[in-house]
């Protein structure tokens, strides 16, 4: 469905490199199309789509994809996260605004790098696009960053996002692909592991359940299946005093804290009402033996 009719003076035939003849006129038409498709933030999305389109034909193609249900971030090819523009390929989990709280909590826990200090070792498990690792590197400065994901598409995407920071991205299941030399050396271990209960997947917005990998959403029967696996292995990889931080649902957080305690970590729950986000932190005691 064209955004402009063929007879319009703002049709592709009148396109100029500056975009001045058609961009202002496009706004109302794009907003109307997006509203009709059920996009809640139609005005904001229209502005982004128009700015991304070099020609009216390209704008029509972008609007068609968005109106067809493709997540805006997949249409644009990027997401804004913690002030960064993060590449997000189709089929890759889209970083959520609430996950900024995970970054904020991890940055508050992280030992800063400085003269005479080694760079903190940071591991981003279930990394998806690598957004958390990229934002945490930006917040902490110099770090030794490793990330891992089981999805090949996510690994390819994360490698592009983390390469500027010198991050290394490994493909495999949780800790399995990490270099053995990291055992007992990780200062910060962050994991935006899936925590949606299997029975609730059908209740997610179509953008998520139809266009993001199920492995990035499904947390098992109670939503804690992957969290248990992450917590069970954490003490083997964390340095003494190192921390594991996981995003959790508000009502799941007490159970997540119990999972951490059972794995020998000292749990803490933090909540941001502003971002509607909950993070559970588990600290490896300095003197406790690794199980």
C-alpha positions in Angstrom: 0.0 0.0 0.0 1.8 3.2 -1.1 2.1 6.0 1.3 1.7 8.5 -1.6 -0.8 8.1 -4.5 0.9 7.9 -7.9 -0.6 11.3 -8.9 0.7 13.1 -5.8 3.1 16.0 -6.3 5.1 14.3 -3.5 5.4 11.0 -5.4 8.9 9.5 -6.0 9.2 11.5 -9.3 9.6 14.7 -7.2 12.1 13.2 -4.8 15.3 15.3 -4.2 18.3 14.2 -2.1 17.4 16.7 0.7 14.0 15.0 1.0 12.4 18.4 1.6 9.5 18.1 -0.9 8.0 14.9 0.6 9.1 14.3 4.2 6.9 16.9 5.9 3.9 15.8 3.8 4.5 12.2 4.6 3.9 12.5 8.4 0.1 12.5 8.5 -0.2 9.7 6.0 2.3 7.5 7.9 0.7 8.2 11.3 -2.7 7.3 9.9 -1.4 4.1 8.5 0.3 3.1 11.7 -2.7 4.0 13.8 -4.9 1.8 11.6 -2.4 -1.1 12.2 -2.7 -0.6 16.0 0.6 1.1 16.7 0.2 2.9 20.0 3.1 5.3 19.5 2.3 6.1 15.9 3.6 9.6 15.9 7.0 8.6 17.4 7.3 5.6 15.1 6.4 7.7 12.0 9.1 10.2 12.8 11.7 7.4 13.0 10.5 5.7 9.9 10.5 8.9 7.9 14.0 9.8 9.1 15.2 6.3 8.0 13.8 6.4 4.5 15.9 8.0 1.8 13.0 7.9 -0.8 9.2 7.7 -0.7 9.4 4.2 -2.1 11.6 3.1 0.7 9.3 4.8 3.2 6.4 2.9 1.8 8.3 -0.4 2.2 9.2 0.4 5.8 5.7 1.4 6.7 4.3 -1.8 5.1 6.6 -4.0 7.2 5.7 -2.2 10.4 2.0 -2.2 9.7 2.4 -5.9 9.0 3.5 -6.5 12.6 7.3 -6.5 12.3 8.8 -4.9 15.4 9.9 -1.4 14.8 13.5 -2.2 15.8 13.6 -4.9 13.1 12.2 -2.5 10.6 14.8 0.1 11.4 17.6 -2.3 12.0 18.5 -0.8 15.4 17.2 0.0 18.9 18.0 2.8 21.2 19.3 1.3 24.5 20.9 3.3 27.4 21.7 6.1 25.0 23.3 3.8 22.4 22.1 2.8 19.0 22.3 -1.0 19.0 22.0 -3.0 15.8 19.1 -5.5 15.9 18.8 -8.0 13.1 15.5 -9.7 12.2 15.0 -12.8 14.3 17.1 -11.3 17.2 15.6 -10.4 20.6 14.9 -6.7 20.9 16.3 -5.1 24.0 13.6 -3.7 26.3 13.8 -0.2 28.0 13.3 -1.8 31.4 16.6 -3.8 31.0 18.4 -0.5 31.4 17.8 -1.1 35.1 19.9 -4.3 34.9 22.7 -2.2 33.4 22.4 0.5 36.1 22.5 -2.0 38.9 25.5 -3.9 37.3 27.4 -0.6 36.8 26.8 0.3 40.4 28.3 -3.0 41.5 31.2 -3.0 39.0 34.8 -2.3 40.1 36.0 0.6 37.9 39.1 0.2 35.8 41.9 2.6 36.6 45.7 3.1 36.7 47.3 0.0 38.2 44.0 -1.9 38.2 43.2 -4.7 35.8 40.2 -4.3 33.7 37.1 -5.8 35.3 36.0 -9.1 33.7 32.4 -8.8 32.5 30.3 -11.7 31.0 27.0 -11.2 29.3 25.1 -14.5 29.1 22.0 -14.9 26.9 23.4 -11.8 25.3 21.0 -11.4 22.3 22.1 -8.4 20.4 24.8 -7.6 22.9 23.0 -4.5 24.1 23.6 -5.1 27.9 27.3 -5.8 27.4 27.7 -2.7 25.1 25.9 -0.4 27.6 27.8 -1.8 30.6 31.1 -1.3 28.8 30.1 2.3 28.1 29.2 2.8 31.7 32.3 1.2 33.2 35.0 2.2 30.7 37.7 -0.3 30.0 36.6 -3.9 30.6 37.4 -7.4 29.5 34.1 -8.2 27.9 32.8 -11.7 27.0 29.3 -12.5 25.7 27.5 -15.7 24.8 24.3 -16.8 23.2 23.0 -20.1 21.8 21.3 -18.4 18.8 23.6 -18.1 15.8 21.7 -15.0 14.5 22.2 -13.3 17.9 25.9 -14.1 18.0 26.4 -12.5 14.5 24.5 -9.5 15.6 26.3 -9.2 19.0 29.7 -9.5 17.3 29.0 -6.4 15.3 27.8 -4.4 18.3 30.6 -5.5 20.6 33.5 -5.3 18.2 34.1 -1.6 18.8 34.5 -2.3 22.6 36.8 -5.3 21.9 34.2 -7.7 23.2 34.4 -11.3 22.4 31.2 -13.2 21.6 31.0 -17.0 21.9 28.3 -19.3 20.5 26.9 -22.0 22.7 24.8 -22.8 25.7 25.3 -20.5 28.7 28.8 -21.1 30.2 29.8 -23.9 27.8 31.5 -21.8 25.1 33.4 -19.5 27.6 37.2 -19.7 27.8 38.2 -21.9 30.7 40.7 -19.2 31.8 37.7 -17.1 33.0 36.8 -19.6 35.8 37.0 -17.8 39.1 37.9 -14.5 37.5 34.5 -12.9 36.5 33.7 -9.7 38.4 30.3 -9.1 36.8 28.1 -11.8 35.3 24.9 -10.4 33.8 22.1 -12.4 32.3 18.9 -11.2 30.8 17.8 -14.9 30.7 14.3 -15.7 29.5 11.8 -15.6 32.3 8.3 -15.8 30.7 6.5 -19.0 31.8 5.8 -21.3 28.9 2.1 -21.0 29.4 2.2 -17.2 29.2 4.1 -17.1 25.8 0.7 -17.0 24.0 -0.2 -13.8 25.9 2.8 -11.8 24.7 2.4 -9.2 22.0 2.5 -10.6 18.5 5.7 -8.6 17.8 7.5 -10.7 20.4 5.9 -14.1 20.0 5.9 -14.1 16.2 9.2 -12.4 15.4 11.6 -13.1 18.3 13.3 -16.5 19.0 11.3 -18.7 21.4 14.5 -19.5 23.2 14.9 -15.9 24.1 11.4 -15.7 25.7 10.5 -19.1 27.2 11.7 -19.6 30.8 10.1 -23.0 31.3 7.0 -24.0 33.3 7.6 -21.4 36.1 9.8 -19.0 34.2 12.9 -19.9 36.2 14.3 -22.8 34.3 17.2 -20.9 32.7 17.8 -18.8 35.8 18.4 -21.9 37.8 21.0 -23.1 35.3 22.7 -19.7 35.3 22.8 -19.6 39.1 24.0 -23.2 39.5 27.1 -22.5 37.5 27.8 -18.9 38.7 30.1 -19.7 41.6 32.5 -21.6 39.4 33.0 -18.5 37.2 32.7 -15.6 39.6 35.7 -14.2 41.4 35.4 -14.0 45.2 33.1 -11.0 45.8 31.9 -11.2 42.2 28.2 -10.7 41.4 25.6 -12.3 39.2 22.7 -10.0 38.2 19.6 -11.3 36.5 16.4 -9.4 35.4 13.3 -11.1 36.8 9.6 -10.5 37.0 8.5 -8.7 40.1 6.4 -11.6 41.4 9.2 -14.1 40.5 11.9 -12.2 42.3 11.5 -13.9 45.7 11.8 -17.3 44.0 14.8 -16.1 42.0 16.5 -14.9 45.2 15.9 -18.4 46.7 17.5 -20.0 43.7 20.6 -17.7 44.2 20.8 -18.6 47.9 20.6 -22.3 47.1 23.5 -21.9 44.7 25.6 -20.3 47.5 25.2 -16.7 46.5 24.0 -13.9 48.8 20.9 -12.5 47.2 19.5 -9.0 47.0 16.4 -7.7 45.2 16.1 -4.2 43.7 13.1 -2.7 42.0 12.6 0.3 39.7 9.0 1.4 39.6 9.8 4.0 36.9 11.1 1.3 34.5 8.8 -1.4 35.9 11.9 -3.6 36.3 13.3 -6.0 38.9 16.9 -7.2 39.2 18.1 -9.9 41.5 21.8 -9.7 42.5 23.8 -12.6 43.9 27.2 -12.1 45.4 29.8 -14.8 45.8 31.1 -14.7 49.3 34.9 -14.0 49.6 35.5 -17.0 51.8 32.9 -19.5 50.8 34.3 -22.6 48.9 33.0 -23.2 45.4 30.5 -26.1 45.5 
